Amino acid sequence: MPQQVRGVVATGKGKPVTVETITIPDPGPGEAVVAVQACGVCHTDLHYREGGINDDFPFLLGHEAAGVVESVGEGVTDVAPGDFVILNWRAVDGTCRACRRGEPWYCFSTHNAAQKMTLESGQELSPALGIGAFAEKTLVHAGQCTKVNPAAKPEVAGLLGCGVMAGIGAAMNTGGVRRGDSVAVIGCGGVGDAAIAGAKLAGATTIIAVDVDPRKLEWAKEFGATHTVNARERDVVEAVQELTDGNGANVVVEAVGRPETFKQAFYARDLAGTVVLVGVPTPDMTIDLPLIDVFSRGGATKSSWYGDCLPSRDFPMLIDLHLQGRLPLEKFVTETISLDQVEEAFHKMERGEVLRSVVVL
């Protein structure tokens, strides 16, 4: 039988979100219904509310979530009712050209639930990133459920569903940070601090945090930054070179997504070093670089999609590292809130007051 639950909906561009009654259908083939226990408030949800993703309103927001599988549809074998899972928005299909060549983290044909959740009126909802987890329950494709150790608290486990995984993966998967490397991270919000945590996990010995907000630079130290640079007070490229024997960093992670910070990242790396763009630019942004500089500096310039992660591989491993005390996921949680407080959480995020507000259900 279909169920009715409460969920946070964006009804129109720029309008404050509202808590509405949502109808959740029974899971069909390949689908699962998940009782959401916690969901982080990610900047992507704000992009949806502002019409920055597309205009398929109304949106059921929320995607950075953990919970318990309640029921599954026909053909589902990887998860079962009672499993504690983290939701992911890149459920690989296993058959596309990326999957066939052994690179499933680039899957070009990811799965979402076939059925739609609706408002009481019957109007179909567009779930954020195919998840829609600012709700007591949600319907997803079963491949979007990654089973992990239930000893982890939902409010920290769910963060791996998006921002924290994006940052850790940008450093470890895309950037390939190795023991002894020097790393600079430009932009120390949730994704940037996760990149710092990932660099520390990988064994980097010099980790330079760059931001314009002294509060964020202090947060960065808690995740492993060995040095900080206030970009309002110092030339970023010169500061990074000074801290790396005049060479530049082996890996620079750009977690802002702006042309000026990308240029800083490009010139702050060592010769043959790697630049990783994980900050999300807007469609109108362009970059102008002398082609001779691209050639003569060598190395690699990469973008990082979801931290180039494979949820089935990375989520359980990172949860285990957290439970061992080696990955302080709890430090990302600034506050826990209710569904009714999501709109205010957006404003706190815009003001830079939080790393993550997390809805706990």
Solvent accessible surface area in square Angstrom, and as a share of the most:
residue,aa,sasa,rsa
1,M,182,0.81
2,P,82,0.51
3,Q,55,0.24
4,Q,113,0.50
5,V,12,0.07
6,R,98,0.36
7,G,0,0.00
8,V,0,0.00
9,V,0,0.00
10,A,0,0.00
11,T,61,0.35
12,G,10,0.09
13,K,149,0.63
14,G,37,0.36
15,K,113,0.48
16,P,87,0.55
17,V,18,0.10
18,T,58,0.34
19,V,48,0.28
20,E,61,0.27
21,T,46,0.27
22,I,0,0.00
23,T,31,0.18
24,I,1,0.00
25,P,23,0.15
26,D,67,0.35
27,P,25,0.15
28,G,15,0.14
29,P,104,0.66
30,G,19,0.18
31,E,3,0.01
32,A,0,0.00
33,V,1,0.01
34,V,0,0.00
35,A,31,0.24
36,V,7,0.04
37,Q,61,0.27
38,A,1,0.01
39,C,1,0.00
40,G,0,0.00
41,V,3,0.02
42,C,8,0.05
43,H,82,0.37
44,T,28,0.17
45,D,0,0.00
46,L,6,0.03
47,H,67,0.30
48,Y,14,0.05
49,R,16,0.06
50,E,67,0.30
51,G,23,0.22
52,G,56,0.54
53,I,78,0.40
54,N,62,0.32
55,D,116,0.60
56,D,76,0.39
57,F,48,0.20
58,P,8,0.05
59,F,2,0.01
60,L,0,0.00
61,L,0,0.00
62,G,0,0.00
63,H,0,0.00
64,E,0,0.00
65,A,0,0.00
66,A,1,0.00
67,G,0,0.00
68,V,43,0.25
69,V,2,0.01
70,E,65,0.29
71,S,34,0.22
72,V,43,0.25
73,G,11,0.10
74,E,136,0.61
75,G,69,0.67
76,V,23,0.13
77,T,122,0.71
78,D,128,0.66
79,V,7,0.04
80,A,50,0.39
81,P,79,0.50
82,G,57,0.55
83,D,21,0.11
84,F,15,0.06
85,V,0,0.00
86,I,0,0.00
87,L,1,0.00
88,N,1,0.01
89,W,57,0.20
90,R,37,0.13
91,A,3,0.02
92,V,52,0.30
93,D,31,0.16
94,G,47,0.45
95,T,91,0.53
96,C,15,0.09
97,R,144,0.53
98,A,0,0.00
99,C,17,0.10
100,R,176,0.64
101,R,138,0.50
102,G,47,0.45
103,E,53,0.24
104,P,29,0.18
105,W,65,0.23
106,Y,64,0.24
107,C,2,0.01
108,F,81,0.34
109,S,57,0.37
110,T,48,0.28
111,H,67,0.30
112,N,83,0.43
113,A,24,0.18
114,A,94,0.73
115,Q,69,0.30
116,K,94,0.40
117,M,6,0.03
118,T,28,0.16
119,L,27,0.13
120,E,120,0.54
121,S,97,0.62
122,G,47,0.45
123,Q,95,0.42
124,E,103,0.46
125,L,2,0.01
126,S,24,0.16
127,P,32,0.20
128,A,0,0.00
129,L,43,0.21
130,G,12,0.12
131,I,0,0.00
132,G,0,0.00
133,A,0,0.00
134,F,0,0.00
135,A,0,0.00
136,E,61,0.28
137,K,44,0.18
138,T,0,0.00
139,L,3,0.02
140,V,0,0.00
141,H,39,0.17
142,A,10,0.08
143,G,39,0.38
144,Q,0,0.00
145,C,10,0.06
146,T,10,0.06
147,K,115,0.49
148,V,8,0.05
149,N,61,0.31
150,P,101,0.63
151,A,71,0.55
152,A,3,0.03
153,K,130,0.55
154,P,33,0.21
155,E,41,0.19
156,V,5,0.03
157,A,0,0.00
158,G,2,0.02
159,L,1,0.00
160,L,0,0.00
161,G,0,0.00
162,C,11,0.07
163,G,2,0.02
164,V,3,0.02
165,M,2,0.01
166,A,13,0.10
167,G,0,0.00
168,I,2,0.01
169,G,0,0.00
170,A,0,0.00
171,A,0,0.00
172,M,58,0.26
173,N,57,0.29
174,T,7,0.04
175,G,9,0.09
176,G,37,0.36
177,V,11,0.06
178,R,173,0.63
179,R,211,0.77
180,G,48,0.46
181,D,16,0.08
182,S,16,0.10
183,V,0,0.00
184,A,0,0.00
185,V,0,0.00
186,I,4,0.02
187,G,8,0.08
188,C,0,0.00
189,G,26,0.25
190,G,11,0.11
191,V,40,0.23
192,G,1,0.01
193,D,0,0.00
194,A,0,0.00
195,A,0,0.00
196,I,0,0.00
197,A,3,0.02
198,G,0,0.00
199,A,0,0.00
200,K,123,0.52
201,L,37,0.19
202,A,18,0.14
203,G,25,0.24
204,A,13,0.10
205,T,93,0.54
206,T,28,0.16
207,I,3,0.01
208,I,0,0.00
209,A,0,0.00
210,V,1,0.00
211,D,17,0.09
212,V,64,0.37
213,D,34,0.18
214,P,86,0.54
215,R,108,0.39
216,K,45,0.19
217,L,12,0.06
218,E,97,0.43
219,W,46,0.16
220,A,0,0.00
221,K,102,0.43
222,E,93,0.42
223,F,4,0.01
224,G,13,0.13
225,A,11,0.09
226,T,72,0.42
227,H,70,0.31
228,T,50,0.29
229,V,5,0.03
230,N,21,0.11
231,A,32,0.25
232,R,185,0.67
233,E,134,0.60
234,R,105,0.38
235,D,77,0.40
236,V,4,0.02
237,V,32,0.18
238,E,109,0.49
239,A,1,0.00
240,V,0,0.00
241,Q,55,0.25
242,E,119,0.54
243,L,59,0.29
244,T,14,0.08
245,D,134,0.70
246,G,53,0.51
247,N,82,0.42
248,G,2,0.02
249,A,0,0.00
250,N,53,0.27
251,V,5,0.03
252,V,0,0.00
253,V,0,0.00
254,E,0,0.00
255,A,21,0.16
256,V,60,0.34
257,G,3,0.02
258,R,111,0.40
259,P,34,0.21
260,E,88,0.39
261,T,20,0.12
262,F,25,0.10
263,K,76,0.32
264,Q,50,0.22
265,A,0,0.00
266,F,2,0.01
267,Y,58,0.22
268,A,0,0.00
269,R,3,0.01
270,D,35,0.18
271,L,119,0.59
272,A,77,0.60
273,G,6,0.05
274,T,22,0.13
275,V,0,0.00
276,V,0,0.00
277,L,41,0.21
278,V,15,0.09
279,G,9,0.08
280,V,118,0.68
281,P,63,0.40
282,T,64,0.37
283,P,141,0.89
284,D,115,0.60
285,M,50,0.22
286,T,113,0.66
287,I,80,0.41
288,D,113,0.58
289,L,37,0.18
290,P,70,0.44
291,L,144,0.72
292,I,114,0.58
293,D,36,0.19
294,V,65,0.37
295,F,161,0.67
296,S,67,0.43
297,R,43,0.16
298,G,33,0.32
299,G,49,0.47
300,A,33,0.26
301,T,74,0.43
302,K,90,0.38
303,S,62,0.40
304,S,10,0.07
305,W,124,0.44
306,Y,8,0.03
307,G,0,0.00
308,D,9,0.04
309,C,3,0.02
310,L,31,0.15
311,P,8,0.05
312,S,83,0.54
313,R,103,0.38
314,D,5,0.03
315,F,0,0.00
316,P,40,0.25
317,M,86,0.38
318,L,1,0.00
319,I,0,0.00
320,D,61,0.32
321,L,22,0.11
322,H,29,0.13
323,L,72,0.36
324,Q,112,0.50
325,G,68,0.65
326,R,142,0.52
327,L,1,0.01
328,P,32,0.20
329,L,0,0.00
330,E,89,0.40
331,K,88,0.37
332,F,0,0.00
333,V,33,0.19
334,T,66,0.39
335,E,43,0.19
336,T,76,0.44
337,I,16,0.08
338,S,45,0.29
339,L,8,0.04
340,D,94,0.48
341,Q,89,0.40
342,V,1,0.00
343,E,35,0.16
344,E,77,0.34
345,A,2,0.02
346,F,0,0.00
347,H,64,0.29
348,K,49,0.21
349,M,29,0.13
350,E,96,0.43
351,R,130,0.47
352,G,11,0.11
353,E,63,0.28
354,V,19,0.11
355,L,12,0.06
356,R,18,0.06
357,S,1,0.01
358,V,1,0.01
359,V,0,0.00
360,V,65,0.37
361,L,75,0.37
